Amino acid sequence: MSDRNKGILLLLVSALGFSLMGAFVKLSGDLPTSQKAFFRNIVAAIITLGFVLYHKERVFGKKENQKLLLARSALGTVGIVLNFYAIDRLVLSDAEMLNKLSPFILIIFSAIFLNEVARRFQVMAVIVAFIGALFIIQPEFSVDIYPYIIGVLGAVFAAGAYTFLRVLGNKEKYYTVVFYFSFFATVVLLPFTIVFYEPMSVQQWIYLILAGACATAGQFGITLAYKFAPANEISIFFYSTVVYSALLSIVLFGQIPTLISVIGYIIIFGSSFYMFLKNNQTDMKQAK
């Protein structure tokens, strides 16, 4: 199997992991969002700590990277809480697609904060993607759109976290970054979990443990995928998570996305596919 195909396979597995995480979070029922996020992260922290210790790396990374790790973790924690809030209150595939706006928002943040020049086709892709988001949100300026706004904000904070990941680059091992983030989120969410704690059944415990395990698999999958192939060659396949989530929504929750939402999915996916093709064309020209 070529490295590119390995990357694609890992990305498909990663997308499935994140989709299952969302499904298990939703299946865990009427629990505080902070409690769900806490258990998702403590499971991930335990799993990734094993990787850090096995490879004999520094548990909390290098001293010179602490500000970057803290910023990435803080933004990522807020992003997860907002995403879980949206998952609980929206059709699963709607919440997932809104969260997938983060790559487009990352282009904006990279231009503003990292002085990376946004090409014209990237700007067009961002505009089209946000039009697609409006189809999903279907704004009526009522309280009903609140969860959709929260979902978009989750993508904004996720993009902020990814911006700091770009700055971190290869300065830290991927499992160290994931552990640091998961541990940080666990510590931050612990007081909220204690104050608002709701007793859980055995089934709810199992669902949240599985959510944490699937999220960890998803995180490792996407990180390893980009080691085998450049993001602009394979990132389009990560949108398979919306297909998985739509199927899980129908099978597990009997939730069928509206036709207008599906049009929004197609617009955002099309925008991403366009950017995928243009990036490949640019790389081929540069290679010549």
Number of C-alpha atoms within 10 A of each C-alpha: 6 9 13 17 14 17 27 24 16 24 29 23 21 28 28 24 26 26 28 23 27 25 24 21 28 27 17 19 13 13 17 17 22 25 22 29 28 28 24 27 30 23 23 26 25 15 19 24 22 13 16 21 12 9 12 9 16 13 16 18 18 13 9 9 14 13 11 16 25 17 17 26 26 18 22 25 26 18 25 25 22 25 28 23 24 28 24 22 15 18 22 27 30 27 29 26 27 31 26 26 25 22 19 24 21 22 21 21 19 20 13 12 11 14 10 12 12 14 11 8 14 21 15 13 22 22 15 19 25 20 15 27 25 16 19 24 23 15 15 8 8 7 8 13 15 14 20 25 16 21 31 25 21 30 29 25 25 28 28 23 25 22 24 21 20 13 14 16 10 9 13 17 15 19 23 24 23 24 27 23 24 29 23 20 27 24 13 15 22 17 14 15 19 11 9 13 14 12 9 13 10 8 11 19 15 14 23 25 22 20 31 31 24 25 25 26 22 24 21 20 23 22 18 17 26 21 13 17 18 12 15 15 17 20 21 19 18 18 20 18 24 24 17 21 26 22 18 20 21 15 11 11 14 11 16 17 18 13 11 15 22 18 15 26 25 14 20 28 20 17 22 25 17 16 21 18 14 15 16 13 12 10 13 10 8 8 7 5
